Amino acid sequence: MKAMIFAAGLGTRLKPLTDTMPKALVPLAGKPLLQWQVEKLRDAGITDIIVNVHHFPDQIIEAVRANAGWGCNITISDEREALLDTGGGLRKAVKSGMWKVESEPILACNVDILSNIDIRLLVARYEQTGVSQLVVSERATQRYLCFDEQNQLCGWTNIATGEIKGKDGRHLAFSGMQILRPEVLARLDEMEQEKFSLIPFYLRIMNKVQLQAYIPSDYRMMDVGKIDQIAEAERFAESL
């Protein structure tokens, strides 16, 4: 199984650090965010990794080179000409021929989300069910994915505004990590726009393919999204 780390974002909430470096290289407890993600994947046995780049791309490319990919085979998906968001970025990688998309699933995750998830258990669930897995939790937020009684994605809601897309159901917060079957990846071209996130894509295809909730046990996660969270994020990372 291959993995893709979404690392192309501008990191505007992490300014002024990201005025001079990409979000992926923001240091946390002695290691850049990208290294935390790569090592977690590596420790789970996933060593073929795609990393997309846009903001200060050459810095990321050099960090990967200088550290020999932290023990992994890292391929760069270059988005310096246009930032494509998670869905558009994944489609670019798919269409680039970086892996045998017709037969190989991919684990995709955000560079700025730390968690204690056991990726081996997530991969085992995918292999047991043969169904795409969306990692979710019961943490409190405003926007949730909705799942039916069979744990299949059926909608999305914003509880602050009351907006619902699709059908309401069990409210679970998306973690930014997923394993996608080849049949899901093959549908990325159904999105007309060049730049799009994965959530509207999932809502578009949820009645055509299975997208299942995966809820890790004793799950802890942190979105390293704001500059004033760095100290807290370092403590969190050291606790993993």
Secondary structure, 3 states (H helix, E strand, C coil): CEEEEECCCCCHHHCCHHHCCCHHHCEECCEEHHHHHHHHHHHCCCCEEEEEECCCHHHHHHHHHHCHHHHCEEEEEECCCCCCHHHHHHHHHHHCCCCCCCCCCEEEEECCEEECCCHHHHHHHHHHHCCEEEEEECCCCCEEEEECCCCEEEEEEECCCCEEEECCCEEEEEEEEEEECHHHHCCHHHCCCCCCCHHHHHHHHCCCCCEEEECCCCCCEEECCCHHHHHHHHHHHHHC
